[in-house]
Amino acid sequence: MNLRLNSEFGTLKAVLMHRPGKEIDRLTPYNKEFLLFEDVPYLEAMQQEHDYFTNLIKQTTGATVFRLQELLIQVLSDEKLLFKLMQQALGRSGMVHLADQIIGRLSTAECAVALMAGVKVHELRRKIPNLSAGELMEYAFVIPPSPNLYFQRDPMAVTPGGIVFSSMKMEGRQREADLLRSIFENHPDFKENVNCIYPVPGHDNPASIEGGDIIVLSKKAVAIGNSERTDEKAIYHVAKALLAEGTIERVYEVHLPKKRNYMHLDTVFTILDENLALTYPDALNAVLQTSLYTLKEIKDDKVHIKREVLNESLLTVLEKEIPYLEILHTAAGNPDYALREQWFDGANVFAIGPRRVISYNRNKHTNRALRNLGVEVLEIPSSELSRGLGGPRCMTMPLSRAKI
């Protein structure tokens, strides 16, 4: 597995996913906004829906599904890495001094759960009766939870040139990216094949970028959304690294409106085949400016790139990179249904092969329009999964696809 992808739709061979766990049960009506949720899902039903999704991928593609929790437990056998991650997780509460005690009392599997689902003072006291928690109340988090972990697309991105490890915009999600980077740089199945495109070595506070903003347009081009979660500075550094690596010739910076329904570029459009894209109708009208990065020269080991403001719509950029492009709008363009289904990520389907996608069953008008174009649509239940406001693409991190 070379951990490089040259398309968004090549037949899926391997994917990383996370089954929602105890971290979801940490959500309450009072903390959900702080934890970046707009609702409180029912965990058991959510797990049933996610299991259906996972099994559908296995049965229809034969792809290997890697589970985040299993991989994390495996790399935590490295005591130094475990100690490092535990200290980082405890940093926010100021309880770094508890790392040794926690590791000494919890099993490796329990440590993995703690890093994902968090730990409260009263829970830790069961393991450490003489716990010194300072001024923290019994129900305060010693380690905060990461309920967004089931959205595996955000913490990293696999590109034709290598891996972008995200620098998450929201502080509460940064540990997700740290966990994934720790896994890929240390797990024997992956570590020899990691070509890190971002962050840039030596940059202690890298600019924000998230995996949902990165889309492979073609073998030679990548688009990155300049969104509420991804900064221009990060796009510049990613473009520079990709162009220097040599596989990619063009990197497009797509300027998105700073609105909730344009959170990431992949909430706006998805490529389903070499000449078919699914998009939210308003997106093509709202995105009126793009910038193009190309390689200028590499001289004395220094990489020089140039940036050109195109003042072109997203549609024009797509038509340049995708010959004979056909655009399908969510809900076939019906404004009322499109608005409703975009709220539940109608454009965020997961391509498991050319013109073969997995979609939420609730987006019935979009699914019907896809089928009318000859796209095979496999539906998954979505009453609870959709409450996090992310679609099937958001929940999956493809690691290997058939080359196009």
C-alpha positions in Angstrom: 0.0 0.0 0.0 1.8 3.1 -1.2 -0.6 5.6 0.5 -1.1 7.7 -2.6 -4.4 8.2 -4.5 -4.7 9.5 -8.1 -8.5 9.7 -8.1 -11.6 10.1 -6.0 -13.5 7.2 -7.7 -11.1 4.4 -8.5 -12.4 1.0 -7.1 -11.8 1.0 -3.4 -9.2 -1.4 -2.0 -8.6 -0.1 1.6 -10.3 2.4 3.8 -9.9 3.7 7.4 -13.1 4.2 9.5 -14.0 4.7 13.1 -17.1 3.1 14.7 -18.7 5.7 17.0 -18.1 4.8 20.6 -18.3 6.2 24.2 -17.2 9.6 23.0 -20.7 10.1 21.4 -22.3 9.4 24.8 -20.3 12.3 26.2 -22.6 14.7 24.2 -25.3 16.5 26.2 -27.7 19.4 25.3 -25.3 21.6 27.3 -21.9 20.8 25.8 -22.9 19.7 22.2 -22.1 23.1 20.7 -18.7 23.3 22.5 -18.0 19.8 21.1 -19.1 21.0 17.6 -22.3 19.1 17.4 -25.8 20.4 16.7 -27.7 17.5 18.1 -27.3 14.6 20.6 -27.3 11.2 18.7 -28.5 7.9 20.1 -25.3 5.9 20.2 -26.6 2.3 19.9 -28.6 3.2 16.8 -25.7 5.2 15.4 -23.5 2.1 15.8 -26.0 -0.1 14.0 -26.1 2.4 11.1 -22.3 2.5 11.0 -22.0 -1.3 11.1 -24.4 -1.5 8.2 -22.2 1.1 6.3 -19.0 -0.9 7.1 -20.4 -4.2 6.1 -21.8 -2.8 2.9 -18.3 -1.6 1.9 -16.8 -5.0 2.6 -19.5 -7.0 0.8 -19.7 -4.8 -2.3 -16.0 -4.1 -2.8 -14.0 -6.6 -0.9 -12.0 -3.7 0.4 -10.0 -3.9 3.6 -11.6 -1.8 6.3 -9.1 -0.6 8.9 -10.6 0.4 12.2 -9.1 3.3 14.1 -9.4 1.9 17.5 -7.7 -1.4 16.6 -4.8 0.5 15.0 -4.5 2.8 17.9 -4.3 0.0 20.4 -1.5 -1.6 18.3 0.7 1.5 18.2 0.2 2.2 21.9 2.3 -0.9 22.7 5.1 1.6 22.2 5.4 3.0 25.7 7.1 6.2 24.7 4.4 7.0 22.1 1.7 6.2 24.7 3.3 8.5 27.2 3.6 11.3 24.7 -0.1 11.0 23.6 -1.3 10.8 27.1 0.6 13.9 28.1 -0.8 15.8 25.1 -4.3 14.7 26.0 -3.9 15.9 29.6 -2.5 19.2 28.6 -5.8 21.0 28.2 -6.9 20.3 31.8 -3.4 21.0 33.2 -3.2 17.5 34.5 0.0 16.4 32.6 1.5 15.1 35.9 -1.1 12.3 36.0 0.2 10.6 32.8 2.3 8.0 34.6 -0.5 7.1 37.1 -3.1 6.7 34.4 -0.8 4.6 32.2 0.1 2.5 35.2 -3.6 1.8 36.2 -5.2 1.5 32.7 -4.6 -1.3 30.2 -3.5 -0.4 26.7 -7.1 -0.8 25.4 -8.4 1.4 28.2 -5.8 4.0 27.4 -7.0 4.0 23.7 -10.6 4.5 24.8 -9.5 7.3 27.2 -7.6 9.1 24.3 -10.7 9.0 22.1 -13.7 9.2 24.6 -12.0 11.2 27.3 -12.0 10.6 31.1 -13.8 12.4 33.9 -12.4 13.0 37.4 -14.8 10.6 39.1 -14.1 7.9 36.5 -10.4 8.2 37.1 -10.9 8.1 40.9 -12.1 4.5 40.6 -8.7 3.5 39.3 -6.7 6.0 41.4 -8.5 6.5 44.8 -6.0 9.0 46.1 -6.2 11.1 42.9 -5.1 14.7 43.2 -7.3 16.6 40.8 -6.6 20.1 42.0 -9.7 22.3 41.6 -11.4 20.2 39.0 -14.9 19.1 39.9 -15.9 15.4 39.9 -17.6 15.5 36.6 -15.0 17.6 34.8 -13.0 16.1 32.0 -9.4 15.3 32.8 -9.2 14.3 29.1 -11.8 15.9 26.8 -13.7 13.6 24.4 -13.5 13.6 20.6 -17.0 12.9 19.3 -16.1 14.0 15.8 -13.7 11.0 15.3 -16.2 9.1 13.2 -15.6 11.7 10.5 -12.2 10.2 9.4 -11.9 12.4 6.3 -11.0 15.5 8.2 -7.8 14.6 10.2 -5.8 13.8 7.1 -5.8 13.5 3.3 -4.1 11.0 0.9 -3.1 12.8 -2.3 -1.2 11.7 -5.4 2.0 13.0 -3.8 1.6 11.8 -0.3 -0.2 12.5 3.0 -1.4 15.8 4.4 -1.8 15.6 8.1 -4.4 18.1 9.1 -3.9 21.1 11.4 -7.4 21.3 12.7 -9.0 24.8 12.9 -10.9 24.0 16.1 -8.7 23.3 19.1 -11.1 20.5 20.3 -10.4 18.5 17.1 -6.6 18.8 16.9 -6.1 15.6 18.9 -7.9 13.6 16.2 -5.1 14.6 13.7 -2.4 13.9 16.3 -3.8 10.4 16.8 -3.9 9.6 13.1 -0.4 10.9 12.5 0.9 8.8 15.4 -0.8 5.7 13.9 0.5 6.2 10.3 4.0 7.2 11.3 4.4 4.3 13.7 2.2 1.4 12.6 4.2 -1.3 10.7 1.5 -1.6 8.0 2.0 2.1 7.1 5.1 3.8 8.4 7.4 2.8 5.5 5.0 4.4 3.0 4.3 7.7 4.6 5.5 10.7 2.5 4.4 13.7 4.6 3.4 16.6 2.5 2.2 18.7 5.5 2.9 20.0 8.1 6.2 21.5 7.0 9.1 20.3 9.2 10.1 22.9 11.8 6.8 24.7 11.8 5.5 24.5 15.4 2.1 26.2 14.8 1.1 25.2 11.2 -1.7 27.1 9.6 -5.1 25.3 9.6 -6.0 22.8 6.9 -8.5 19.9 7.0 -8.9 16.8 4.9 -12.4 17.6 3.8 -11.1 20.5 1.8 -8.8 18.4 -0.4 -10.1 16.8 -3.5 -8.2 15.0 -6.3 -9.4 16.4 -9.6 -7.2 14.4 -11.9 -3.9 12.6 -12.0 -2.2 16.0 -12.3 -4.4 18.4 -10.3 -5.7 18.8 -6.8 -8.3 21.3 -5.5 -8.1 22.7 -2.0 -10.9 24.7 -0.4 -10.1 28.1 1.2 -12.9 27.7 3.8 -13.8 28.5 7.3 -11.6 25.5 8.3 -8.6 25.8 5.9 -6.3 28.9 5.6 -4.6 30.3 2.6 -1.1 30.0 4.2 -1.6 26.2 4.6 -2.8 25.9 1.0 0.4 27.6 -0.2 2.6 25.2 1.8 0.7 22.1 0.6 0.8 23.4 -3.0 4.5 24.0 -2.7 5.2 20.5 -1.4 3.0 18.8 -3.9 4.4 20.6 -6.9 8.0 20.0 -5.7 7.2 16.3 -5.3 6.5 16.2 -9.0 3.4 14.1 -9.4 1.0 17.1 -9.3 1.3 20.0 -11.8 -1.6 22.2 -10.7 -3.1 23.0 -7.3 -6.3 25.1 -7.3 -7.3 27.2 -4.3 -11.1 27.4 -4.3 -12.5 30.3 -2.3 -15.6 29.2 -0.4 -18.1 31.4 1.3 -17.5 31.3 5.1 -20.8 29.7 5.8 -21.9 26.5 7.6 -23.2 24.7 4.5 -19.8 25.3 2.8 -17.7 24.1 5.7 -15.5 22.0 3.5 -15.0 21.7 -0.2 -16.4 18.1 -0.1 -19.7 19.3 1.2 -20.0 21.3 -2.1 -19.2 18.7 -4.7 -18.0 15.1 -5.2 -16.4 13.5 -8.2 -18.1 10.2 -9.1 -16.4 9.2 -12.4 -13.9 10.6 -14.9 -16.6 12.9 -16.3 -19.3 13.2 -13.7 -19.6 15.4 -10.6 -22.3 15.8 -8.0 -22.7 19.3 -6.6 -25.0 21.5 -4.5 -26.7 23.9 -7.0 -25.9 27.1 -5.2 -22.2 26.2 -5.0 -21.3 26.8 -8.6 -22.8 30.3 -8.4 -21.3 31.1 -5.0 -17.7 30.1 -5.8 -16.6 32.8 -8.2 -12.8 33.0 -7.5 -10.1 30.4 -7.7 -6.3 30.7 -7.6 -3.9 28.4 -9.5 -0.5 27.3 -8.1 2.1 26.0 -10.5 5.8 25.2 -10.2 8.1 28.1 -11.3 11.5 26.4 -10.7 13.6 24.4 -8.3 16.9 26.1 -7.9 19.7 25.3 -5.3 17.2 23.0 -3.5 14.8 25.8 -3.1 11.3 25.5 -4.5 9.7 28.5 -6.2 6.0 28.4 -7.1 3.7 31.0 -8.7 0.1 31.9 -7.8 -2.3 33.2 -10.4 -5.7 34.6 -9.5 -8.1 33.2 -12.1 -11.4 34.9 -11.2 -13.1 31.9 -12.5 -16.0 29.9 -11.1 -15.7 26.4 -9.7 -17.6 25.1 -12.7 -15.0 26.6 -15.1 -12.1 25.0 -13.2 -13.8 21.6 -13.2 -14.5 21.9 -16.9 -10.8 22.6 -17.5 -9.6 19.6 -15.6 -12.4 17.1 -16.4 -13.1 16.7 -20.2 -16.7 16.3 -21.2 -17.8 17.1 -17.7 -21.4 16.3 -16.7 -22.8 18.1 -13.6 -25.6 16.7 -11.5 -27.2 18.9 -8.9 -28.4 17.6 -5.6 -32.2 16.7 -5.7 -31.9 17.2 -9.5 -31.8 21.0 -8.9 -35.2 21.3 -7.1 -34.5 24.3 -4.9 -36.5 23.2 -1.9 -35.3 19.6 -1.8 -31.8 20.5 -2.7 -31.7 22.9 0.3 -33.1 20.2 2.6 -30.8 17.4 1.3 -27.7 19.6 1.4 -28.3 20.0 5.1 -27.8 16.3 5.3 -24.8 16.3 2.9 -26.5 15.2 -0.2 -23.4 16.1 -2.3 -21.1 14.2 0.1 -21.6 10.7 -1.2 -18.7 8.1 -1.0 -17.5 6.8 -4.4 -16.5 3.1 -4.1 -15.9 2.8 -7.8 -16.6 4.6 -11.1 -20.3 5.7 -11.0 -20.8 3.6 -7.9 -21.6 5.4 -4.6 -22.8 5.1 -1.1 -25.4 7.7 0.0 -27.7 8.4 2.9 -31.2 6.9 2.3 -32.8 10.1 3.5 -31.5 12.0 0.4 -34.0 10.2 -1.8 -34.3 12.9 -4.5 -30.6 13.1 -5.1 -30.4 9.3 -5.1 -33.1 9.1 -7.7 -31.4 11.7 -9.9 -28.1 9.7 -9.6 -29.8 6.5 -10.7 -31.4 8.2 -13.6 -27.9 8.9 -14.8 -26.9 5.3 -14.5 -25.1 5.6 -11.2 -25.3 2.6 -8.9 -26.5 4.0 -5.5 -26.2 1.9 -2.4 -28.1 3.5 0.5 -27.3 3.4 4.2 -29.6 4.2 7.1 -28.9 7.7 8.4 -31.2 8.8 11.2 -28.4 9.1 13.7 -25.2 9.3 11.6 -26.5 12.4 9.9 -26.9 14.3 13.2 -23.2 15.1 13.1 -23.8 16.9 9.8 -21.4 14.9 7.7 -22.0 12.4 4.9 -20.6 9.0 3.8 -17.5 10.6 2.3 -16.8 12.5 5.6 -16.9 9.2 7.5 -14.3 7.4 5.3 -10.5 7.9 4.6 -9.6 5.9 1.5 -6.1 4.5 1.7 -5.9 2.6 -1.5 -7.8 2.6 -4.8 -7.4 1.0 -8.2 -5.3 3.4 -10.4 -7.2 5.3 -13.0 
